[in-house]
Amino acid sequence: MRAALLKNSYGSEKKTFNYADTQAESFIAMSFSNDSRFLVCLTEGPEFKLVFIDLLANKKDLAGAHLGMPITRISISPKDNHMVAISGPNCFKILRV
């Protein structure tokens, strides 16, 4: 699976992230941190894996987690980059990554 960033706040360079630790074909949700340093991605089901990426250090899967439940939305807290809210049908959780 690949994710491509066309432009970020640190420059106009294109970055492509390959992520091979999943069987999913695509990401169904993505969210940037308030300072554009971190990106959190959610793979499609049945895995629903959360992938946390540090864009400056080019580190992937800092806090990868198999959620195993149907999640449809993710968001990074604007006050704390390591607080991630996830939600889906009958589910709402706040995670520290």
C-alpha positions in Angstrom: 0.0 0.0 0.0 1.3 3.5 -0.8 0.4 6.9 0.5 1.6 10.0 -1.4 1.9 13.5 0.1 2.0 16.1 -2.6 2.6 19.1 -0.5 3.2 19.8 3.2 3.9 22.9 5.3 7.6 22.2 5.4 8.1 22.5 1.6 6.7 21.5 -1.7 8.4 18.2 -2.1 6.5 15.0 -2.8 6.9 12.1 -0.3 5.7 8.6 -0.9 5.3 6.2 2.0 5.2 2.5 1.3 3.5 0.4 4.0 3.7 -3.3 3.5 2.5 -4.5 7.0 -1.1 -4.8 6.0 -3.3 -6.9 3.7 -5.6 -4.0 3.1 -5.7 -2.3 -0.3 -6.3 1.3 0.8 -6.6 3.8 3.6 -10.2 4.8 4.5 -9.3 7.7 6.7 -6.4 10.1 7.2 -5.7 13.0 9.6 -2.8 15.4 10.0 -1.7 16.9 13.3 -2.2 20.6 13.9 1.5 21.3 13.2 1.6 18.9 10.1 4.3 16.8 11.7 2.3 13.6 12.2 -0.1 11.7 10.0 -2.5 9.0 11.2 -4.0 6.6 8.7 -6.7 3.9 9.0 -6.7 0.9 6.7 -9.9 -0.7 5.4 -11.6 -3.7 7.0 -11.5 -6.3 8.2 -8.1 -5.2 9.8 -8.9 -1.5 10.6 -5.3 -0.9 11.4 -4.2 2.5 12.8 -0.8 3.7 11.4 0.9 6.7 13.0 3.6 8.4 10.9 6.2 11.0 11.9 6.6 12.9 8.6 9.8 14.8 9.7 11.7 11.7 10.9 10.2 9.5 8.1 9.2 6.9 10.7 6.2 4.8 10.1 4.1 2.8 12.4 5.1 4.5 15.6 2.0 3.2 17.2 0.4 0.7 14.8 -2.6 -1.0 16.3 -5.1 -3.6 14.9 -8.4 -2.2 16.1 -10.6 -5.1 14.7 -13.8 -3.0 14.9 -15.4 -1.0 12.1 -13.9 2.5 12.5 -14.9 5.2 10.1 -13.3 8.4 11.4 -10.0 9.4 13.1 -8.7 12.7 14.3 -5.6 14.0 16.1 -6.1 16.4 19.0 -5.1 19.9 18.1 -3.6 20.3 21.6 -1.7 17.0 21.9 -0.3 15.3 18.8 -0.3 11.9 20.6 -4.0 11.8 21.4 -6.1 10.2 18.7 -9.9 10.0 18.6 -11.5 7.1 16.7 -15.2 6.5 16.1 -17.5 4.2 14.2 -20.9 2.6 14.6 -21.5 2.2 18.4 -17.9 3.1 19.2 -15.9 6.1 20.4 -12.4 5.9 21.9 -9.6 8.3 22.7 -6.2 6.6 22.3 -2.7 7.8 23.4 -0.2 6.9 20.7 
